[in-house]
Amino acid sequence: MRKGGINWVDGEDFFGREVELKALEDRMHEGIHTLLTAQRRMGKTSLVRELQRRLVEKGQLEVVFVDLEAAIDPADAIAEISVRTKPVDTAWKAIVNSMRSISDRIEELSVADLKVKLRARIDAGNWRQRGDAIFTALAEGDRSVVLAIDELPILVNRLLRDEEGCITPGGKQEVDAFLSWLRKAGQSHRGRVTLILSGSVGLQPLLEQAGLIAHANILSPYDLKPWSRETAVSCLEELAGSYGIGLAPEVCRDMCRRLRCCIPHHVQMFFDRMHQHLQRTGRENASLEDVERVYVQDMQGVSGQVDLQHYENRLEPVLGRAGYAIALEILTATAAAGGITAETIDRYRDWFSTQELPRGDGTLSVNDVLHVLLHDGYLEPEDGSYRFVSGLIEEWWDRRYGQGFIPAFDR
């Protein structure tokens, strides 16, 4: 078993999700369109990739995987979906035949070159028709198709907001049109083409902000939970065996205790930092003192900054400038105090209502921001208060922003 790094994993490197795989496989066979939800770094992409790999191995369903993170508009999304249908013969032949007028050597083009040529023929006036043709071609094959679309929420958010981070009427219209098409296509070909959607930000809060939540009604949510501590310990022990180092059970348990929430990527990251530390010191066996040293100096230090900053960097694009300001204040207050009470949330609600923040259609309130922070796994309720889900993120956030912190309403 190899380290996961920052990329998705499958096959022998995939670990600890047999229950989830079985549940999703059953859904795909039943034709249930699924919205895969989870906090960041939970392994959603790895789960979908491994699911598709196993479906192909069994030869029961066709699979298509599409990543829309770089898509800028519906036409771009349709072009990306088009070129990713290559594993499905009927769909791919239909696309190739539609391109004959451009080149007789269309089969020799790379995926990137083909996408450029396809994109040139797709515009605001015909992307729906092009998209319908793709779904029809996918549905006409011998076997049903699982169409996995990753980072759809990133595209939705990009369409919704202007440069100030405010939701605009034009953005809402464009998202409404695209999701209406996707919903209709999913309904029309249900049983032949099954959707599984995922992303590093939550789709439902975005649609709620824009008043477009009805577009999610064909999707059945499936919430991907963190690993249990038992699963995380087993993963650490298997990795240790693969790399020839010693992690005693009490060492593995202490690593998981410090993380608090066993997000698979963070478990893998902790192992990687421990492995590097042992290599530098020329040793094979880790102690509890090593856990302390690696957690504080590596996981919370400079080498861990890039990964953890991902949690902060995703907030402003999703919440806009005003929502980001609210989120930063709430998260810092929570990290500095080890939790935040409902009374403190009320004080922020009153204070922010008096401030001049960037306004626009869909500007977020404290309640809206709190909903996003709960949905996307930053915070969780606890005895009438809220706290960070992850001990790792809480301590990192406190080190970054919490030192000498004074709440906005007391400054």
BALUM-936511 format. One line per 8 residues: number of its first residue (from 0); their letters; for each residue x, y, z of N, C-alpha, C. Coordinates in pm, whole numbers, plus 50000, padded with zeros to 5 digits. Each point is the difference from the previous one (the first is absolute). Example, Ala and Ser with C-alpha at 12.3 -4.5 7.8 and 13.67 -1.06 7.14 Angstrom:
0) as) 51319 49431 50780 49911 50119 50000 50090 50120 50000 | 49965 50105 49928 50082 50119 50006 49923 50109 50073 $
# end
This chain:
0) mrkgginw) 50084 49881 50000 49916 50119 50000 50088 50124 50000 | 49976 50089 49902 50080 50121 49988 49930 50118 50068 | 50080 50102 50032 49944 50123 50054 49905 50062 49897 | 49896 50064 50051 49902 50059 49911 50042 50133 49940 | 50076 50079 50072 50037 50131 49952 49878 50089 49983 | 50004 50088 49900 49889 50091 49978 49906 49949 49891 | 50034 49890 49936 49920 49950 49890 49901 49895 50048 | 49901 49971 49914 49908 49892 50031 50071 49867 49986 $
8) vdgedffg) 49947 49900 50066 50060 49866 49996 49892 49899 49964 | 50045 49886 49945 49908 49889 49976 50079 49870 50006 | 49932 49890 49974 50067 49871 50001 50056 49963 50135 | 50125 49952 50002 50062 49955 50124 50026 50114 50099 | 50004 50123 49952 50025 50114 50088 49872 50054 50064 | 49885 49951 49955 49873 50044 50055 49975 49925 50130 | 49947 50070 50101 49991 49937 50133 49874 50043 50073 | 49934 49905 50063 49906 50028 50107 49862 50050 49964 $
16) revelkal) 49951 49973 49879 49868 50053 49963 49911 49891 49937 | 50012 49877 50045 49924 49892 49938 49849 50019 50016 | 49958 50046 50117 49856 50022 50024 49947 50106 49904 | 50074 50109 49987 49958 50110 49913 49999 49956 49854 | 50101 49924 49960 50005 49951 49863 49879 49913 49966 | 49965 49912 50093 49884 49913 49977 49872 50082 49988 | 49985 50098 50088 49879 50083 49997 49990 50077 49869 | 50111 50057 49954 49997 50077 49876 49983 49910 49879 $
24) edrmhegi) 50061 49883 50004 49982 49906 49888 49854 49960 49987 | 49934 49974 50112 49857 49967 49997 49920 50114 49939 | 50034 50123 50037 49930 50117 49946 50018 50010 49848 | 50121 49973 49954 50026 50010 49856 49919 49896 49923 | 49991 49879 50053 49921 49897 49934 49850 50032 50003 | 49959 50072 50102 49858 50037 50011 49967 50129 49925 | 50102 50064 49942 49978 50123 49925 49968 50121 50086 | 50053 50004 50121 49973 50112 50092 50105 50109 49979 $
32) htlltaqr) 49957 50116 49951 50092 50113 49986 50043 50045 50140 | 50132 50011 50020 50054 50018 50136 50086 50125 50009 | 49980 50075 50108 50086 50113 50034 50087 49957 50117 | 50129 49983 49974 50094 49956 50103 50047 50121 50078 | 49967 50002 50129 50034 50115 50085 50100 49958 50107 | 50088 50091 50035 50099 49976 50106 50084 50125 50015 | 50067 50011 50114 50094 50109 50016 50123 49974 49913 | 50084 50099 49988 50117 49992 49913 50097 49890 50045 $
40) rmgktslv) 50071 49948 49900 50105 49900 50021 49947 49868 50054 | 49869 49977 49986 49942 49876 50051 50020 49883 49906 | 50042 50027 49877 50024 49891 49905 49884 49977 49905 | 49922 50104 49970 49885 49982 49911 50044 49956 49861 | 50101 50068 49945 50045 49965 49865 50058 49859 49997 | 50077 49964 50102 50055 49864 50006 49889 49896 50007 | 49896 50030 50077 49889 49906 50012 49931 49981 49865 | 49975 50109 49929 49934 49990 49870 50090 49928 49900 $
48) relqrrlv) 50128 50031 49999 50093 49934 49908 50009 49850 50027 | 50007 49963 50126 50007 49858 50034 49868 49930 49966 | 49888 50067 50025 49871 49944 49963 49995 49973 49851 | 50041 50095 49920 49997 49982 49855 50098 49891 49956 | 50116 49994 50063 50096 49895 49964 49941 49862 50024 | 49931 49983 50111 49941 49870 50031 49883 49968 49907 | 49923 50100 49964 49889 49977 49908 50052 49955 49864 | 50109 50061 49954 50061 49960 49873 50056 49859 50011 $
56) ekgqlevv) 50063 49970 50112 50059 49868 50022 49894 49890 49994 | 49880 50031 50052 49891 49904 49999 49930 49994 49865 | 50024 50101 49916 49942 50001 49867 49850 50017 49996 | 49943 50063 50102 49854 50013 50008 49950 50135 49951 | 50077 50105 50022 49959 50134 49964 50116 50072 49930 | 49966 50094 49912 50100 50089 49944 50021 50116 50096 | 50118 50064 49994 50027 50112 50090 50064 50115 49924 | 49965 50122 50043 50059 50123 49946 50030 50090 50119 $
64) fvdleaai) 50120 50056 50005 50038 50092 50107 50034 50136 49940 | 49938 50105 50053 50018 50136 49947 50035 50094 50116 | 50103 50080 49983 50039 50100 50101 49973 50138 49941 | 49910 50076 50066 49960 50131 49948 50066 50117 50073 | 50106 49974 50075 50061 50108 50078 50048 50114 49911 | 50047 49968 49879 50053 50105 49912 49894 50056 49905 | 49880 49946 50001 49896 50047 49908 49955 50140 50039 | 49975 50085 49901 49963 50138 50028 49854 50029 49967 $
72) dpadaiae) 49934 49915 49923 49861 50023 49964 49938 49868 49954 | 49868 49996 49974 49935 49875 49959 50060 49941 49873 | 50034 50083 49902 50059 49949 49877 50131 49928 50028 | 50081 50057 50089 50126 49936 50040 49973 49865 50066 | 49897 49995 50086 49965 49876 50069 49957 49893 49900 | 49920 50037 49901 49955 49903 49900 50117 49947 49919 | 50095 50087 49965 50118 49956 49927 50081 49901 50083 | 50014 50029 50130 50076 49911 50088 49931 49865 50014 $
80) isvrtkpv) 49868 50001 50019 49925 49874 50008 50017 49921 49871 | 49996 50070 49887 50010 49934 49870 50129 49919 49987 | 50113 50064 50031 50128 49932 49977 50025 49889 50101 | 49929 50005 50113 50021 49897 50102 49911 49877 49978 | 49918 50001 49895 49915 49883 49970 50076 49894 49922 | 50127 50018 49978 50077 49908 49916 49989 49853 50043 | 49992 49969 50132 49987 49858 50037 49871 49934 49952 | 49900 50078 49960 49871 49944 49958 49994 50006 49847 $
88) dtawkaiv) 50008 49884 49935 50015 49995 49855 49890 50074 49925 | 49875 49979 50038 49890 50060 49925 50006 50153 50007 | 50027 50053 50119 50008 50145 50015 50120 50056 49926 | 50111 49930 50009 50122 50050 49936 49986 49999 49848 | 49940 49896 49946 49980 49994 49854 49910 50114 49953 | 49897 50033 50080 49910 50109 49964 50075 50132 49996 | 50090 50022 50098 50077 50124 50003 50098 50005 49883 | 50068 49890 49975 50095 49995 49888 49929 50026 49867 $
96) nsmrsisd) 49884 49938 49980 49925 50021 49876 49955 50144 49984 | 49966 50064 50112 49955 50139 49992 50114 50095 49965 | 50125 49952 50014 50117 50083 49974 50063 49974 49864 | 49942 49911 49919 50060 49963 49873 50019 50120 49907 | 49912 50096 50011 50010 50116 49911 50123 50085 50028 | 50057 49981 50118 50119 50078 50037 50128 49931 49954 | 50005 49868 50019 50123 49928 49969 49971 49854 49975 | 50065 49943 49899 49986 49856 49975 50087 49919 50095 $
104) rieelsva) 50087 50067 50074 50092 49931 50091 49961 50026 50144 | 49871 50010 50024 49951 50039 50132 50043 49901 50109 | 50009 49868 49964 50038 49900 50100 50143 50020 50049 | 50082 50069 49922 50141 50017 50036 50023 50121 50090 | 49898 50082 50017 50016 50118 50085 50010 49961 50147 | 50080 50073 50074 50005 49981 50145 49870 50050 50062 | 49975 49961 50124 49879 50046 50069 50000 50152 50010 | 50115 50059 50030 50008 50145 50013 49968 50069 49868 $
112) dlkvklra) 50055 49948 49890 49974 50061 49869 49855 49982 49959 | 49945 49883 50030 49861 49976 49966 49908 50092 50079 | 50033 50024 50126 49917 50090 50080 50002 50141 49943 | 50116 50046 49954 50010 50134 49941 49908 50009 49878 | 50002 49897 49915 49917 50001 49880 49852 49990 50035 | 49968 49918 50098 49862 49988 50044 49950 50132 50058 | 50085 50060 50085 49959 50123 50066 49970 50111 49900 | 50074 49999 49889 49979 50102 49898 49862 49987 49934 $
120) ridagnwr) 49940 49882 50013 49870 49976 49936 49884 50004 50100 | 50031 50028 50126 49896 50007 50104 49993 50141 50054 | 49881 50058 50004 49986 50137 50048 49873 50013 50083 | 49968 50123 50037 49884 50024 50086 49869 49962 49933 | 50001 49994 49869 49876 49969 49929 49974 49853 49977 | 50105 49916 50011 49979 49858 49966 50049 49901 50103 | 50050 50047 50117 50057 49904 50095 49897 49900 50051 | 49874 50042 50013 49897 49906 50046 49983 49886 49900 $
128) qrgdaift) 49991 50034 49872 49983 49897 49898 50120 49906 49996 | 50119 50059 50012 50122 49916 50004 49999 49908 50122 | 49959 50055 50113 49993 49919 50121 49897 49890 49990 | 49883 50031 49943 49897 49897 49981 50051 49886 49913 | 50076 50037 49897 50053 49897 49909 50097 49906 50073 | 50078 50057 50092 50094 49917 50077 49924 49901 50088 | 49899 50049 50073 49924 49912 50087 49928 49892 49920 | 49947 50037 49885 49933 49901 49915 50097 49893 49954 $
136) alaegdrs) 50120 50042 49959 50101 49904 49955 50044 49908 50113 | 50015 50056 50122 50037 49918 50115 49892 49898 50031 | 49874 50041 49987 49887 49913 50036 49976 49890 49898 | 50052 50014 49879 49971 49902 49895 50098 49884 49994 | 50096 49999 50091 50095 49890 50001 49941 49871 50053 | 50079 49894 49996 49953 49869 50047 49985 49996 50152 | 50082 50078 50068 49995 50000 50146 49971 50140 50053 | 49939 50004 50117 49973 50128 50064 50132 50068 50038 $
144) vvlaidel) 49995 50132 50016 50120 50080 50022 49991 50073 50133 | 50110 49997 50075 50016 50084 50119 50081 50122 49959 | 49935 50117 50003 50065 50125 49964 50034 50076 50129 | 50128 50002 50035 50046 50070 50120 50049 50139 49961 | 49942 50102 50062 50039 50138 49972 50057 50060 50128 | 50130 50025 49998 50070 50055 50116 50011 50152 49985 | 49995 50068 50112 50015 50145 50010 49892 50078 49925 | 49881 49943 49989 49887 50078 49949 49975 50124 50086 $
152) pilvnrll) 50010 49992 50135 49977 50122 50080 50096 50113 49967 | 50124 49968 49960 50095 50106 49965 49950 50076 49877 | 49950 49927 49900 49944 50065 49883 49877 50082 50036 | 49912 49944 50080 49878 50072 50042 50037 50130 50071 | 50094 49992 50092 50041 50120 50074 50063 50104 49907 | 50080 49953 49904 50065 50091 49905 49895 50074 49915 | 49895 49930 49963 49895 50062 49921 49918 50098 50083 | 49976 49967 50126 49911 50080 50084 50055 50137 50034 $
160) rdeegcit) 50131 50009 50026 50053 50119 50067 50077 50093 49905 | 49996 50129 50034 50079 50098 49928 50137 50015 50067 | 50078 50098 49957 50135 50017 50054 49999 50041 50147 | 49890 50055 50047 49988 50037 50141 49953 49883 50086 | 49973 49889 49937 49953 49883 50074 49851 50000 50026 | 49926 50090 49935 49855 50007 50019 49928 49919 49893 | 49893 49934 50040 49916 49927 49904 49924 50101 49916 | 50002 49982 49868 49937 50094 49909 49878 49938 49934 $
168) pggkqevd) 49904 50083 49956 49884 49947 49927 50040 49922 49875 | 50100 50052 49927 50045 49930 49881 50063 49865 50033 | 50076 49996 50110 50060 49874 50043 49895 49898 50039 | 49897 50046 50070 49891 49910 50038 49930 49943 49876 | 49980 50084 49900 49934 49953 49878 50084 49893 49930 | 50132 50021 49997 50086 49904 49932 50004 49867 50075 | 50010 50006 50132 49998 49877 50080 49865 49930 49988 | 49893 50079 50004 49866 49944 49985 49988 49924 49869 $
176) aflswlrk) 50049 50059 49892 49992 49936 49869 50082 49871 49996 | 50123 50005 50053 50087 49881 49993 49947 49886 50086 | 49960 50032 50123 49952 49894 50089 49862 49950 49958 | 49919 50085 49939 49871 49954 49946 50025 49898 49890 | 50097 50030 49915 50035 49904 49893 50051 49868 50060 | 50093 50010 50098 50058 49879 50058 49892 49918 50069 | 49910 50066 50070 49892 49930 50068 49909 49929 49899 | 49963 50069 49894 49914 49940 49898 50069 49882 49932 $
184) agqshrgr) 50130 50016 49970 50075 49891 49937 50007 49878 50092 | 50022 50026 50130 50004 49889 50095 49868 49930 50013 | 49892 50075 49997 49867 49940 50010 49964 49923 49873 | 50034 50056 49886 49962 49939 49872 50071 49867 49977 | 50123 49987 50051 50079 49880 49974 50026 49919 50127 | 49914 50019 50098 50018 49927 50126 49992 49850 49974 | 50091 49928 50060 50009 49856 49977 50102 49964 49895 | 50030 50095 49909 50102 49980 49898 50125 50082 50028 $
192) vtlilsgs) 49981 50121 50052 50112 50085 50042 49974 50043 50143 | 50091 49960 50090 49984 50032 50143 50108 50099 50040 | 49959 50110 50060 50092 50106 50041 50051 49975 50141 | 50128 50030 50021 50054 50011 50135 50085 50127 50003 | 49955 50099 50079 50061 50132 50003 50076 50021 50130 | 50112 50070 49992 50079 50028 50120 50077 50129 49979 | 50067 50046 50105 50079 50122 49989 50064 50035 50132 | 50098 50090 49995 50073 50040 50121 49926 50108 50078 $
200) vglqplle) 49890 50050 49946 49910 50089 50074 49860 49945 49987 | 49911 50039 50092 49866 49945 50002 49911 50061 49892 | 49929 49917 49926 49907 50048 49897 49873 50055 50063 | 49947 49931 50099 49871 50040 50056 50002 50141 50062 | 50101 50036 50081 50000 50138 50053 50007 50106 49890 | 50073 49972 49892 50007 50095 49889 49863 50021 49938 | 49930 49889 49976 49868 50010 49939 49900 50066 50094 | 50014 49976 50129 49912 50067 50096 50023 50150 50000 $
208) qagliaha) 50126 50042 49994 50030 50144 49996 49937 50066 49878 | 49999 49928 49888 49950 50056 49875 49850 49978 49980 | 49936 49930 50094 49858 49970 49984 49972 49900 49892 | 50094 49908 49976 49988 49902 49892 50006 49857 50052 | 49968 49979 50126 50017 49869 50062 49914 49893 49935 | 49892 50038 49932 49913 49902 49935 50075 49918 49897 | 50108 50053 49947 50076 49926 49899 50070 49877 50057 | 50010 49992 50131 50065 49884 50062 49901 49889 50032 $
216) nilspydl) 49872 50017 49961 49901 49903 50047 50005 49865 49930 | 50079 49986 49891 50014 49867 49941 50121 49927 50059 | 50074 50069 50089 50122 49942 50056 49974 49948 50141 | 50044 49879 50024 49990 49941 50133 50133 50018 50072 | 50006 50079 50107 50128 50025 50067 50056 49872 50065 | 50131 49987 49994 50070 49895 50073 50116 50066 50072 | 49997 49999 50132 50099 50070 50082 50116 49908 50034 | 50118 50037 49955 50121 49922 50026 50062 50045 50132 $
224) kpwsreta) 50003 49912 50097 50047 50033 50135 50151 49980 50011 | 50062 50059 50104 50142 49973 50026 50022 49852 50033 | 50123 49958 49989 50035 49867 50048 49977 49991 50151 | 49962 49885 50047 50004 49975 50144 50146 49993 50045 | 50023 50015 50129 50139 49991 50047 50058 49862 49975 | 49915 49898 50009 50048 49863 49975 50048 49986 49856 | 49924 50056 49905 50040 49993 49860 50128 50079 49976 | 50009 50120 50061 50119 50082 49983 50124 49932 50056 $
232) vscleela) 49986 49937 50117 50112 49926 50059 50042 49887 49908 | 49904 49928 49944 50032 49890 49908 50075 50050 49877 | 49958 50116 49950 50069 50058 49884 50145 50035 50035 | 50021 50062 50115 50135 50035 50042 50088 49876 50015 | 49942 49895 50057 50077 49877 50020 50035 49936 49866 | 49907 50004 49904 50029 49940 49869 50106 50081 49926 | 49990 50132 50007 50102 50084 49938 50137 49977 50064 | 50001 49990 50131 50127 49976 50070 50064 49869 49954 $
240) gsygigla) 49918 49896 49984 50052 49873 49951 50053 50010 49859 | 49933 50078 49916 50044 50014 49861 50133 50074 49988 | 50025 50093 50093 50122 50081 49993 50106 49956 50099 | 49975 49891 50071 50102 49942 50087 50034 50084 50121 | 49901 50069 50059 50025 50074 50123 49907 49948 50109 | 50033 50032 50125 49922 49951 50112 49912 50107 50060 | 49868 49979 49992 49904 50087 50069 49922 49911 50096 | 50036 50006 50126 49931 49919 50101 49854 50043 50011 $
248) pevcrdmc) 49912 49913 50048 49857 50035 50011 49976 50130 50076 | 50076 50021 50109 49978 50123 50078 50044 50123 49922 | 50099 49986 49913 50044 50111 49914 49891 50033 49899 | 49945 49899 49935 49892 50021 49902 49879 50065 50067 | 49965 49952 50118 49884 50056 50070 50022 50146 50037 | 50124 50034 50040 50029 50138 50037 49996 50091 49877 | 50044 49951 49887 49992 50077 49876 49853 50031 49968 | 49914 49902 50014 49858 50019 49971 49934 50091 50103 $
256) rrlrccip) 50042 49988 50126 49944 50085 50104 50028 50146 49971 | 50119 50030 49953 50035 50138 49972 49921 50055 49881 | 49977 49917 49901 49919 50044 49886 49855 50022 50040 | 49951 49921 50093 49863 50002 50051 49901 49950 49896 | 50001 50059 49885 49916 49954 49888 50093 49932 49900 | 49977 49873 49974 50093 49923 49916 49965 50014 49852 | 50025 50118 49949 49986 50025 49856 50110 49922 49929 | 49966 49915 49903 50100 49912 49939 50126 50072 49952 $
264) hhvqmffd) 49984 50115 49937 50119 50071 49952 50090 50044 50115 | 49942 50041 50112 50081 50044 50113 50070 49882 50067 | 49934 49885 50002 50066 49880 50052 50121 49967 49914 | 49982 50003 49868 50111 49972 49908 50110 50105 50014 | 49962 50127 50015 50098 50106 50014 50082 49984 50127 | 49934 49961 50110 50070 49979 50126 50102 49886 49984 | 49958 49892 49934 50094 49890 49977 50119 50047 49917 | 49974 50076 49894 50108 50045 49913 50100 50086 50078 $
272) rmhqhlqr) 49950 50091 50083 50090 50084 50080 50079 49916 50100 | 49935 49900 50061 50071 49913 50094 50107 49918 49928 | 49967 49950 49882 50097 49921 49923 50122 50086 49966 | 49978 50123 49956 50111 50089 49968 50085 50029 50123 | 49933 50021 50114 50073 50028 50124 50090 49883 50039 | 49948 49880 49991 50081 49882 50035 50117 49982 49904 | 49977 50030 49871 50109 49991 49904 50110 50101 50033 | 49960 50121 50035 50100 50104 50032 50082 49964 50123 $
280) tgrenasl) 49935 49936 50096 50070 49968 50126 50063 49861 49997 | 49986 49930 49888 50064 49869 49986 49944 49892 50089 | 49869 50006 50029 49938 49900 50087 49884 49931 49929 | 49958 49886 50057 49891 49923 49941 49874 50003 50085 | 50012 50024 50129 49885 49991 50090 49964 50137 50058 | 49872 50033 49997 49954 50130 50049 49954 49989 50145 | 50022 50106 50075 49958 50007 50140 49889 50104 50014 | 49942 50007 50120 49900 50103 50027 50062 50140 49992 $
288) edvervyv) 50127 50010 50037 50069 50128 49986 50011 50041 49854 | 50019 49902 49913 50005 50030 49856 49865 50052 49951 | 49892 49943 50052 49867 50046 49961 49984 50148 50036 | 50040 50036 50121 49991 50139 50044 50083 50090 49910 | 50121 49959 49973 50091 50083 49921 49947 50018 49857 | 49958 49892 49936 49954 50006 49861 49869 50080 49990 | 49912 49981 50097 49872 50071 49995 50020 50150 50012 | 50083 50042 50094 50018 50143 50026 50086 50065 49892 $
296) qdmqgvsg) 50113 49939 49967 50096 50065 49912 49972 49978 49852 | 49943 49885 49965 49976 49970 49859 49854 50017 49959 | 49909 49935 50071 49859 50011 49964 49949 50143 50019 | 50042 50065 50110 49957 50136 50028 50100 50104 49951 | 50116 49955 49955 50104 50092 49960 49991 50039 49853 | 50110 50054 49950 50002 50053 49864 49967 49892 49898 | 50051 49878 50020 49978 49895 49900 49855 49958 49990 | 49922 50027 50106 49859 49964 49995 49910 50114 49956 $
304) qvdlqhye) 50060 50119 49979 49920 50119 49972 49925 49990 49867 | 50066 49952 49897 49940 50001 49866 49871 49920 49999 | 50002 49883 50061 49881 49916 49999 49888 50063 50083 | 50032 50050 50118 49896 50053 50087 49945 50133 49950 | 50079 50076 49927 49951 50125 49945 49888 49977 49899 | 49993 49879 49947 49893 49966 49908 49863 50022 50065 | 49991 49974 50130 49874 50017 50071 49960 50147 50006 | 50097 50087 50016 49971 50143 50003 49975 50054 49859 $
312) nrlepvlg) 50083 49958 49904 49993 50056 49866 49868 49970 49929 | 49934 49891 50038 49874 49963 49936 49883 50086 50049 | 50018 50071 50111 49888 50072 50059 49957 50123 49921 | 50095 50085 49963 49961 50125 49935 49933 49978 49865 | 50050 49909 49913 49930 49978 49874 49857 49952 50019 | 49974 49924 50106 49867 49945 50022 49909 50098 50073 | 50056 50078 50092 49919 50087 50084 49998 50145 49953 | 50092 50037 49911 50012 50141 49964 50076 50076 50108 $
320) ragyaial) 50031 50125 49972 50083 50077 50095 49929 50021 50133 | 49872 50033 49994 49927 50024 50124 49987 49872 50081 | 49963 49891 49934 49986 49873 50069 50132 49950 50056 | 50108 50025 49926 50132 49960 50046 50038 50074 50128 | 49970 50130 50005 50029 50079 50119 49927 49944 50122 | 49876 49961 49980 49923 49942 50110 50058 49866 50041 | 50032 49914 49901 50055 49868 50029 50133 50009 50074 | 50087 50091 49956 50131 50016 50063 49984 50038 50147 $
328) eiltataa) 49906 50089 50028 49977 50043 50138 49946 49885 50085 | 49902 49927 49949 49939 49891 50077 50100 49888 50024 | 50075 49962 49897 50096 49890 50014 50113 50038 50095 | 50046 50123 49993 50109 50042 50089 49952 50005 50144 | 49880 50053 50022 49944 50002 50135 49985 49859 50054 | 49959 49906 49915 49982 49861 50042 50133 49935 50034 | 50102 50023 49915 50131 49940 50026 50064 50059 50125 | 49989 50130 50019 50065 50066 50114 49940 49955 50133 $
336) aggitaet) 49870 49973 50001 49933 49963 50125 49975 49851 50013 | 50035 49922 49897 49973 49857 50004 49853 49967 49978 | 49925 50098 49951 49857 49982 49974 49933 50136 49998 | 49879 50006 49947 49927 50126 49995 49856 49974 50041 | 49949 50082 50089 49865 49979 50054 49896 50065 49909 | 49876 49958 50018 49889 50059 49926 49987 50149 50033 | 50030 50036 50124 49992 50141 50041 50102 50084 49923 | 50120 49946 49980 50102 50073 49924 49958 50013 49854 $
344) idryrdwf) 49941 49895 49944 49948 50007 49864 49896 50111 49990 | 49913 50011 50101 49899 50106 50001 50064 50138 50001 | 50109 50015 50076 50069 50130 50006 50060 50035 49864 | 50057 49899 49933 50051 50024 49864 49887 50034 49905 | 49887 49936 50016 49885 50026 49913 49958 50147 50014 | 49995 50048 50123 49963 50139 50023 50107 50096 49947 | 50127 49966 50023 50108 50089 49961 50010 50012 49849 | 49999 49886 49929 50014 50004 49854 49881 50069 49933 $
352) stqelprg) 49885 49998 50065 49883 50067 49942 50018 50152 49994 | 50096 50052 50077 50023 50145 50002 50115 50042 49909 | 50069 49902 49939 50120 50030 49923 49969 50019 49851 | 50080 50080 49935 49988 50019 49855 50091 49898 49932 | 49938 49894 49954 50072 49895 49930 49957 50001 49854 | 50081 49940 49910 49961 49994 49859 49862 49939 49986 | 49912 50067 49926 49863 49953 49986 49973 49955 49858 | 49899 49922 49984 49960 49952 49869 49900 49890 50014 $
360) dgtlsvnd) 49942 49958 49892 49901 49894 50005 50064 49874 50057 | 49948 49950 50111 50054 49878 50059 50104 50025 50106 | 50019 50126 50048 50096 50027 50106 49966 49918 50124 | 50103 49942 50063 49977 49905 50108 49983 50068 50135 | 49917 49941 50084 49985 50040 50138 50087 49908 50086 | 50007 50030 50130 50073 49912 50092 49939 49860 49998 | 49868 49990 49993 49935 49869 49994 50041 49923 49875 | 50008 50071 49886 50041 49934 49875 50142 49946 50011 $
368) vlhvllhd) 50089 50084 50053 50140 49959 50012 50013 49881 50095 | 49930 50005 50112 50006 49891 50096 49951 49870 49936 | 49896 50011 49919 49948 49881 49931 50107 49940 49908 | 50073 50083 49927 50106 49951 49912 50112 49936 50082 | 50038 50063 50111 50108 49946 50082 49963 49865 50061 | 49873 49982 50033 49953 49872 50051 49991 49897 49888 | 49944 50039 49886 49982 49907 49889 50134 49952 49945 | 50098 50091 49990 50129 49965 49940 50100 49945 50101 $
376) gylepedg) 49957 49978 50124 50081 49926 50095 50105 50079 50076 | 49988 50132 50005 50092 50078 50083 49958 49990 50146 | 49871 50019 50026 49948 50000 50136 49894 49892 50018 | 49976 49966 50126 49893 49907 50034 49936 50046 50131 | 49871 49974 50018 49934 50040 50126 50044 49911 50114 | 50008 50058 50118 50035 49923 50120 49941 50068 50122 | 49897 49939 50059 49939 50049 50124 49960 50147 49992 | 49931 50036 49894 49953 50137 49985 50105 50097 49950 $
384) syrfvsgl) 50120 49952 49976 50108 50084 49946 50049 49938 49869 | 50109 50055 49948 50062 49945 49880 50150 49990 50022 | 50061 49899 49939 50144 49984 50007 50052 49950 49866 | 50132 50010 49981 50061 49945 49880 49982 49848 49998 | 49973 49946 49884 49993 49855 49985 50139 49940 50013 | 50098 50062 49937 50137 49948 49996 50088 50071 50103 | 50065 49921 50085 50097 50058 50093 50118 50061 49928 | 50042 49937 49890 50113 50050 49922 49970 50139 49944 $
392) ieewwdrr) 49883 50016 49941 49964 50129 49940 49978 50105 50109 | 49940 49960 50111 49977 50094 50110 50132 50056 50052 | 50097 49913 50025 50127 50048 50054 50076 50084 49899 | 49992 49960 49872 50065 50079 49895 49935 50138 49990 | 49868 50005 50004 49930 50128 49989 50031 50090 50119 | 50008 49940 50118 50032 50078 50119 50141 50058 49991 | 50097 49922 49953 50136 50049 49985 50007 50112 49895 | 49919 49986 49897 50005 50096 49888 49930 50131 50034 $
400) ygqgfipa) 49886 49994 50069 49919 50118 50021 49963 50029 50146 | 50012 49900 50085 49940 50013 50133 50084 50069 50104 | 50130 50017 49977 50085 50059 50103 49964 50147 50023 | 49958 50032 50121 49961 50137 50032 49869 50042 49938 | 49920 49904 49960 49874 50031 49931 49899 50068 50093 | 49937 50105 49950 49891 50069 50068 49879 50000 49907 | 49884 49955 50045 49881 49997 49914 49969 50138 49942 | 49945 50002 49880 49974 50126 49930 49912 50094 50082 $
408) fdr) 49902 49943 50071 49909 50088 50075 50064 50058 50125 | 50122 49956 50036 50071 50055 50116 50121 50084 49960 | 50027 50013 49872 50118 50075 49959 49976 50150 50013 $
# end
